[in-house]
Amino acid sequence: MELNQLTAHELLDKLKSKQITVSALESALGACLRKNEPQVKAYVRMDLNALPTANSQSQAEIGGLPITIKDNICTLGLLTECCSKILENFRPPYDATVITKLKAAGLRIFPFKANMDEFAFGSSTENSFFGPTRNPWNLDTVPGGSSGGSAAAVASDEAIWALGSDTGGSIRQPASFCGVVGLKPTYGRVSRYGLIAFASSLDQIGPLTKDVKDAAILTQIISGYDAKDSTSINLAVPDYTQSLTGDIRNLKIGIPKEYFVAGLDPEIKSIIEEAINKLTNLGAKIQNISLPHTDYAVPVYYIIATAEASSNLARFDGVQFGFRAPADNLLQMYKKTRAEGFGAEAKRRIILGTFALSHGYYDAYYLRALKVRTLIKQDFDRVFKDYDCIVCPTSPTAAFKIGERTADPLKMYLSDIYTISANLAGLPAISIPCGFTKKGLPVGLQIMAKPFNEELLFRVAHTFEQHTEWHKRRAQL
């Protein structure tokens, strides 16, 4: 096995014991990138002839391991363009808080950003200005989105681990499609300062990794209170690796009946049920539960998320940064810049959000969506009084073909039907590999818990992982 195929914690152990060097890891990573990246296209603006080499003097706590960053997380001096023409050649003058934390821990930021749907608008990474990323398990299929570049980079061993962002499932769904681990932390657990906003009340940064222990390590590094983020919660961050006990006996796990209805691929359903049986065999107490407002999650999400996106994207006008279209006057410059700078999906969401917030429709759509969002959260609050966690599919299907859903936005939006509710309720949720379809595509199991109970997610996910082999399979390119 090549060094770049190892997990971060395995590499860290080898670095600490001086069995390997960071330079040797970089050599293996570079060889993998030159072989796989022309097919996968996980990164943007990558020059394969100018890959970085490690500083052999790097001996910080995390041993100088490289980490891949999604293209919407500000990194000092590095191109951060949200995979949109309108932010073309933007180099942030500061680091996002998560980047500051990564650097303080000794990680090295990989100098090429991971591909994504423009401004995180999508479920397939087909909406990128730079073109689509491909799924390493089948290059004809999508890697999921919007963090598809980060997930594909980890799945193809082009990255040791990565950061993504999750607004309605954008970490967990690509994690499921690419056969890796993806965590959306509790809203407020990880600072959003420096994350270029999509929907501010839903966005959260989180890890994509090769196993659960790596996710626990990375989550601990990036978590914590940040005065620069007004939504950051001042709670102590536990040592998440201490929760990896391998014991889930007598845990009460709820299975929502609303997640196992028409629309769920029968093959996916069978794989998820088998995973649930495994949890039962490991000592968990499984019972069916109801989340009665689940049917409203998708429409509520696409009203709230587009409304917030419309507000957040108003700042991109060609005046302060990014792309500016040549024009004869200011109004024409605004119009031409936004017409040429935004892609089709970005325009669609801006229009939908502006409509929902407009006079005469605010009460009928946006305000009503906020009220139903509260009902969705109350469903979870009620369940978590009696149950430790909830288990369900991450996605109703495995990875679909590139181009299959681009002409049908509604069908694309339904890709996130099982992940959206966690964002609306502010819950932590994780996706872990739990099987493969007959066509060899990965399937993800989603686990949700009470706010700020990431420890339980890691405990359940790690226990399942220790008694299965799914996470050890590698995509063959």
N, C-alpha and C positions, 0 to 999 in steps of 0.2 A: 504493500500500500504506500502511495506517495505521501509526502508530508502534508500537502495541501488537502488531502482527503481526511485527515485526522480532525477530531473536534478541537475546539480552542483549549479545553481543560487538559486534553491529552498533550497538546503541544506545549502548554504552559509547564506541565510536569517535566517534559523532556528538556525544555529550556532551562528550568531551574536546576536540573541534575546535570546539565551541560552535555546531554546526549546528542543534542543538535544545536545549530546556531540559527539566528534569524536570517542570516544570509542564505543558508541552505533552504530554509522555508521559502524565501523569496524566489530562489531559482526554480523550485518545484511549482510555485504559483505562476511564475512567468511562463513556464513551459505549458502549463494547463491553459492559460489565457491565450497563448498563441495558437493552440490547437482548437479550443472550444469556442472562443469568443466570435470568430467569423460566422459561426453557425447560430449561436445563442443570442448574441447581441444584447447582453445584459447591461452593458455600460453605454454611456453617451460620450462622444468626442474622444474615444480612446485611440491613442497612437500605440499600436503594438510594438513599434520599433523604439519607443521611448518609455518603456515600463520602468518604474522606480526600482532602485536597489536599496537594501536595508543598510542602516548604519550599524556596523558591527559593534559599536560601542553601546548600543541600546540595551540597557539592563534594568529597566524600570520594573515595577511590580508585576505588570502583565507581560513583561518580556518583549515589548515592542511589536506585539502581534498587529497586523494590519486589519482594519475594519472598513467595510464598504458602507457608504452613506447614500440614502435616497436623494434625488436631485431637488427636493424641496426643503432641505435642512441646511440653513446658512452655515457656511464654513469660510473662515477668513481667507480671502484671496483666491479661493477656488471657485471656478464657474459653478453657479447655482441658478439654474434657469427654469426649474419646474417643467422641463421638457416642453417649453412654450416659446414660440418665436417672439412673443411680446416681452420676454425677459432675456432676450438674446445678449450674450456676452456680459451678463450681470455677475460681478464679483463682490460678494458681501464685504463690508468693512469691519465685520465682527463675527465672532463664533456664536452659534446657538449654545444655550446652556448645556445641552447634552454633549456637544462637541468639546466644550471646556472640561466637562467631567471625564470624558474619554481620554483626553490628552493628559489630564491630571493623574489618571490611573495608569498611564504609560502606553496606551494604545496609539498606534500610528494611523492617521486618517489616509485611506487610499485616495490618491489624487484624481481619480476619475469617478464621477457620480453614477449611481445606478439609474437605469431607465425607469420611466413611470408614465402613467396616463397624465396628460397635460393638466397641471394644477390638481392632480389626484382625482380627476373626473373620469372614472371608468372602472371596469371590472376585468380588463383583459390586457392592459398595456398596449392596446392598439391605437390609442388616442395621442400618442407621443409625437411631437414635431419631428423626432429623429427616426420614426418608424417603429414597428412592433418588436418586442422581445419574443423569443420562442421558448417553449417549454423543453427542458433538457430530456424529458422522458419520451417526448414525441415532438419533433420539430415542426410538425404540421399543426400543433395545437398551441393555445395561448397559455401563458404562465399564471394567469389570473391578474388581478389589478386592485388598486393602482400600484402597489409595491411589487409588481411583477419582476422588475429588474433585480431587486434585492433578493427575492425568493429564488429566481433562476440562477443568480450568481452563486448562492449557497448550495443549491441542488446540483450544480455542475462542477462544484469544487473550485470555482473561480473566485470564491471568497471563503474565508474561514467562518465569518459571521457578518451580520449586516444589521443596519437600522432601517426601518420603514416607518410609515405613518398609517393610522387606521381611523377612518372617519365613519365608515359603515361596514367594515370588514376587510379593509385594504391591506392588512397584514395577514389575517387568518385565512381568507379565501385563497390568495396565492400560496400560502404555506400548504394548504390542503392540495392544491393543484400540482405543486412541485415536490411534495413529499418531505417537507421540512417542518420544524417547529416554529410557530409564530404566536406571539403574545401581544394582546392589547391590554396594557395596564389600566387600572382604575383611573377615571378622569380626575386629574389633579395630582396623581402620583408622580408623573414625570413632567418636567417643565416644558411648556410649549414655546418659550421664548426662543426666537430664531427659526421656528417652523413657519414657513410661508403658508398663511392660513387658507383653508378651504371653507370649513364651517367651524367657527371658533368654539361652539358649545359641544362639539362632537369629536374634534381632532384629538389624537393622542399618539405620541411616538412610542415605538416598541421594537423588540428584537426579532430577528429571523435567524435561526441557528440550526445546527445539525442534530442536537439532542437537547433534552430538557435541562440538564445541568448547565450547559452553555447559556441557555435562556435565563436561568436563575442568576448566574454570575453577571451577565450583561445588564439585566434588569436592576440588580443591586447597584451597579455602577452609575446608571443614568437616573435613578430615582432620587427623590428628596425635595425639600422645600426650596423655592426660588422666589425671592422678593420681586424679581423682574416679571413674574407671571402672576397676575392678579387672581387666577383660578388655581394656583398651586396650593396644596394643602400641607400644613405644617405638622406632619406626623413623622415619628422616627421610622427609619427604614430598617427592617429586620435583616438578618443574614439568611437570605433565601436558601442557600445551600444546606442549611440546617434542617430544612423541611423535607429534604429528600430521604425520607426514612424507609420507604418501601413498604409501608404498612397503611392500608386503608380499611382495616377490619372495622365493621360496625358503622362506617360512614353512611349517612342517609343521602342517597342520590336520586334526584327526581328526573323523570323522562317525560318531557312535554308532549302530550298527544297531538297538539297542533303542528308539531314538526314532522309528523309521520303520516301525512295525508297526500292526496293527489298532487303531483308535481315533483315528488321525491322519486328519483330513479330507482326502480326495484332492486337493481344490483347494488346501489349505494345503501339502500335500506338494509339489505341482507348483511352487508359488511359491517354497518353500524350496530346492528342487532348482535352480531357475533362479538363485537368489541364490548358491548354492554354485558353479554354473558361472561366475558373474561373478567370484568370488574366484579360481577357477582361471585365468580369462583375465587376471587382474591379477597372476599369477605365483606364487600360493600352490600348494603341493603338497598335494593332497587325498587322504586315504586313509580307508577304513572302519576303525573300531575297535569294541571291545566293552567295555561297562560292565555286567558280568554281574549285578550286584545291583540293577539299576534297578527291577525289578518290586517290590522290597521298599520302595522309597523312600516311597510314599504311606502304607502302613500304619505304617512306622517313624515317619514325621513326625507322623502323627495320634495316636500314642501319646505321643511325647516332647513335642510342642507342647501337647497338652491337659493332660498332667501338670504341665508348667511353668506353664501358664495357671491351672490349679486352685490352685497354690501362690501365684502372684502376685496373683490376684484375691481371695484370702482377706482382704486388707486393706480391702476395700470393704464396710464393715459398718454405715455410717450414724453411726459414732461420731465420727470425726475430721474428715471433709470430705464434701461432696456431699450427695446426697439422703438424707433420713431420714424414714421412715414413722412417723406417730403410732401409739403403742402404750401399753399399760398397764404393761408391764414390759420388762426388758432383753431377755430371750429372744424375746419376741414382736416387739420392735423389730428385732432381727437378722433374724428370719424374714420379716417384712413388708417390710423395706427391700430385702432381696435378691430377694424374690419380685416386688416391684413395680419394682425398679431395673434388673434385668438383663433383656435381651431373650431370645428363644427360643434363638438360636444360642449366646449366652454361657452360658446355663444348660446347653445340651447339652454344650458343651465342658468346663465345670466338672464335670459329672457323669461324663463319660468319663475325664477326668484324675484325678478323685478315685478312681474305680474302679481305674484302672491303678496307682495308688500304694497301694491299700489292702492290708491284711495278707492274705496268701494269694495275691495276684495280682501283687505287685511283681516277683517273680522271673520269673513267667511272661510278663509283658508289658513292663514298663518296663525291667528289667535286660536282657532279651533284645533289646529295641529298641536299647538303647545298644550292644550288641555288634554288631548288624547295621549300625548307623550307622558303626561303625569299618570294617566290610567295604566299605561304600559309599565311604568316604573313601579306602581303600586302592586301590579300582578307579581313582579319579582320580589318585592318586599314581603308580600304575603307568603310566598313559597319559602323564602329563606328563613322564616320563623320556625319551620319544621324540617327543612332539608339543608344539608351542608353545601351541596352543589347541584348543578344541573348538567346533564350530558345529552348531546344531540348531534346531528350531522353539522359539519361546517358549511357544506354546500350541497344543494340538491342534485348536482351532477359532478362528474369528473371533468377534467379540462376539455373544452370544446374546440372545434377547429377554428383556426384563424380565418376571419371573415364571415363566420357563420352567423353572428348576431349583430354585426355592425349596422345592418340596414333595419334592425328592429330594436330601438332603444328600450322599449318596455321589457322585452325578453332579456336584454342585457341587464336591466335594473333588477330583475328577479334573481339574478345570480347571487345577490347578497341577502336573500330573504331570511336566512338563518343567523346572520351575523349582525344585522342592523340593530336589533333590539338591545344588545349589550351597550352600544354607543348611546342610544336614546336614554337608557337607564343609568349610564355612567359606570357600568360593571366591568370588572376584569374578566377576560376570556382568553382561552388558549386553544390552538389547534395543534394536534399531534398526529403523525402518521398512524393509520390503523388498518391498512390493507391496500390491495390493488385490484383494479377491475380486470376482466378477462383480456382486455386489450393492453394491460400493463401500465395503466395510469394510476397514480396515487389517490388515496382517499383519506380525508382528514376527519378526526373526531374532535368535536368542540366541547370544552368544559367551561362553565361559568360559575362564578362564586359571588359572595357578598362584596360590596365595595371594600377595598384595601385588604382583601384576603387572598392576595397572590400566593401566599405560602401554601394554602390549601390546593390551589390549582397545580402548583409545582409538585406537591406531594402526590396527588392523584395521577397526574400525567407521568411522573417519574416511575411510579409503581407499575402502571400499565406498560411503560416502555421497558422496564426491567424484565418483564415476562413475555415480551414479544420481540420479533426481529425486524419489524417493518422499517424502523429508523436506520437500520444498518445497510439497507439496500442502496446502491449507488446507480445513478443514471449513467448509461453507457453511450458515449458519443463517438 
